[in-house]
Amino acid sequence: MPSQAQVCDILIPICTGQDGLQNNAIDPSPITINTTCQTLAGTRTLWFLLVIDQPTNFTFQIEPTGNVDYDFAVWVNADCANLGVADRGSFDAPGAGEYDTGLNLTATDLCETAAGDGQVQFLSLVPGDEVIIVVDRFSSTPDIFDLTFGDPDAFDCSIVLTEACEGETVTFDASTTG
């Protein structure tokens, strides 16, 4: 699958929640997202990479600012050049006021289609596990969303690098805990 190889090039390493994410671009060559319940050509996607540092019941929420439909899939310890079938996925068609979606501690679904509630089961992870999350804005309406995690202290932040060119000044904000 030649199109899958581009996932490695567009992964965004993160180790904490992300607020104000814009997912407004349309990919001219969408990457196919395969899950046990649905296959989707992700045309408006953001791809994230996390590494686990402490045992955790991994949960997250995608929280749109507007009434916008987001879908997602999650892979654990997958090869970014050949992802295969996702470990979790949600492709529900949200009802009014039900636009948040993600993994939570009470859901029992591993994957859901349009008839779902937007929530699927958490993942039990151990140190060294690598997690790939794709967030797809299914709605054509542009939007901004927040990505929040239930246990952000479980993440390895060494994957997030800050690069600077020689002679360039980089200012860090160390006032935020975590």
Salt bridges, closest charged atoms under 4 A:
none
